[in-house]
Each structure stands twice: as C-alpha cells, then as structure tokens.
Amino acid sequence: MLSPSDRLIVALDVSSASEAQRIVTSVGNSATTFKVGQTYTFTATNAGKIEHELVFEKAGDNDVPLESNGKEVELENIGPGTSKSLDFAFTEAGTYQLACHVEGHYAAGMVLTIYVVN
C-alpha cells in the first residue's frame, strides 16, 4: 500500500523561442493540456520510498506505452530520491495519461490525465 509520502513528481518543461514555462505536478493531482508537435521535457522525480515508473499511454490503457521511433515512451525503474527525464512530442490530439504501473500504484491513483490539442 502506498503511503501519503510516496509521490512521483513530474516536472514538465515547456520552452520555445519566445517563452519558457515549468509545471510541476504530483501524478494524480490534476489534468494538463499540451500541444501536438511541441517537444516537452518530462522529468519524473521519485519523492517517495519505493520504486516508480512513468508510462505515457492513451487514457484508459493499462501499461500499454506509446511508441516513438520504435521505442516505448516510458521512464522505468525510478528509484527513491532519483530523477529520470525524456523529451517527447505528442503526434496526435487526444486524451492520454501518465501512469505508474508498479503493482498497486495505478489502482491507488498514480495517474495523470493529459489532454493534447492541435
């Protein structure tokens, strides 16, 4: 069972020539909107005491990562007190989720809904 201190914090860096924005959210907190074609840097920091992962998938999927350039879009084995990052651009509008599928975590609410718009 997850304790209240087991959090996976996702830092989203959005930058372009004219603006820079940083959004930090705990997975399970709230939905966020992104644009198709915009590259985002996703940094997952494990602020808890047990290992986590961050899987990018269509909303409602269960551990079915998106693919980009033949690779699954996910950050695996994020140990306590560590961070991992990846750059990713959504290619289609739709509803997605960032989820931790370590046993019991998704069911406990470790999922963040992502809306991608044109």
C-alpha positions as CSV (number, residue, x, y, z in Angstrom):
1,M,0.0,0.0,0.0
2,L,1.2,3.5,-0.8
3,S,1.8,5.9,2.0
4,P,0.9,9.7,1.6
5,S,4.7,10.4,1.3
6,D,5.0,8.1,-1.8
7,R,4.8,10.6,-4.6
8,L,6.1,10.7,-8.1
9,I,6.6,14.3,-9.1
10,V,6.6,15.1,-12.8
11,A,8.3,18.3,-13.9
12,L,7.2,19.4,-17.4
13,D,9.5,21.9,-19.1
14,V,7.9,23.8,-22.0
15,S,10.2,26.0,-24.0
16,S,10.1,27.8,-27.3
17,A,12.0,30.7,-28.7
18,S,9.5,33.1,-27.1
19,E,8.6,31.5,-23.8
20,A,9.6,29.2,-21.1
21,Q,7.3,27.6,-18.6
22,R,7.7,25.0,-15.9
23,I,4.8,23.0,-14.4
24,V,5.4,20.7,-11.5
25,T,2.7,18.3,-10.5
26,S,2.3,15.2,-8.5
27,V,0.9,12.3,-10.5
28,G,-2.7,12.0,-9.6
29,N,-3.2,15.8,-8.9
30,S,-4.8,17.3,-12.0
31,A,-5.0,17.3,-15.8
32,T,-2.7,19.2,-18.0
33,T,-3.1,20.4,-21.6
34,F,-0.3,20.1,-24.3
35,K,0.0,20.8,-28.0
36,V,0.6,18.4,-30.8
37,G,4.1,18.8,-32.2
38,Q,5.6,20.7,-29.3
39,T,8.5,19.0,-27.6
40,Y,8.3,18.7,-23.9
41,T,10.9,17.6,-21.4
42,F,9.3,15.3,-18.8
43,T,11.3,14.8,-15.6
44,A,10.0,12.3,-13.1
45,T,11.4,12.7,-9.6
46,N,10.6,10.0,-7.1
47,A,9.9,11.7,-3.8
48,G,8.8,8.5,-2.1
49,K,10.5,5.5,-0.6
50,I,9.7,2.8,-3.2
51,E,10.5,2.5,-6.9
52,H,8.1,4.0,-9.5
53,E,7.8,4.3,-13.3
54,L,6.1,6.8,-15.7
55,V,4.3,5.3,-18.7
56,F,2.9,7.5,-21.4
57,E,-0.2,5.9,-22.8
58,K,-3.7,6.6,-24.2
59,A,-6.2,7.3,-21.5
60,G,-7.7,4.1,-20.1
61,D,-4.9,1.8,-21.2
62,N,-3.2,-0.4,-18.7
63,D,0.6,-0.4,-19.2
64,V,0.5,0.0,-22.9
65,P,3.2,2.6,-23.6
66,L,3.0,4.9,-26.6
67,E,5.8,4.3,-29.2
68,S,8.2,6.9,-30.7
69,N,11.0,6.0,-33.2
70,G,10.4,2.3,-32.4
71,K,10.8,2.7,-28.6
72,E,8.3,2.7,-25.8
73,V,7.7,6.1,-24.2
74,E,8.3,5.5,-20.5
75,L,10.6,6.1,-17.7
76,E,11.3,2.9,-15.8
77,N,12.9,2.0,-12.5
78,I,12.8,5.4,-10.9
79,G,14.4,4.7,-7.5
80,P,13.7,6.7,-4.3
81,G,15.3,10.1,-4.4
82,T,16.2,9.9,-8.1
83,S,15.0,11.5,-11.3
84,K,14.8,10.5,-14.9
85,S,14.0,12.6,-18.0
86,L,12.9,12.3,-21.6
87,D,12.0,14.6,-24.4
88,F,8.7,13.8,-26.2
89,A,6.3,15.4,-28.7
90,F,2.8,14.1,-29.0
91,T,1.9,13.4,-32.6
92,E,-1.9,13.2,-32.3
93,A,-4.5,15.1,-30.4
94,G,-6.4,13.1,-27.8
95,T,-6.6,12.1,-24.2
96,Y,-3.6,10.5,-22.7
97,Q,-2.3,9.5,-19.3
98,L,1.0,9.4,-17.4
99,A,0.8,6.4,-15.1
100,C,2.8,4.4,-12.7
101,H,2.0,0.7,-13.2
102,V,4.2,-0.7,-10.4
103,E,1.9,-3.2,-8.6
104,G,-0.9,-1.4,-6.9
105,H,0.2,2.2,-7.8
106,Y,-2.2,2.8,-10.7
107,A,-5.1,1.5,-8.6
108,A,-4.1,3.8,-5.8
109,G,-4.4,6.8,-8.1
110,M,-0.9,7.3,-9.6
111,V,-2.2,8.5,-12.9
112,L,-2.3,12.0,-14.5
113,T,-4.7,12.8,-17.4
114,I,-3.1,14.7,-20.3
115,Y,-5.1,16.5,-23.0
116,V,-3.3,17.0,-26.3
117,V,-4.8,19.6,-28.7
118,N,-3.8,20.9,-32.1
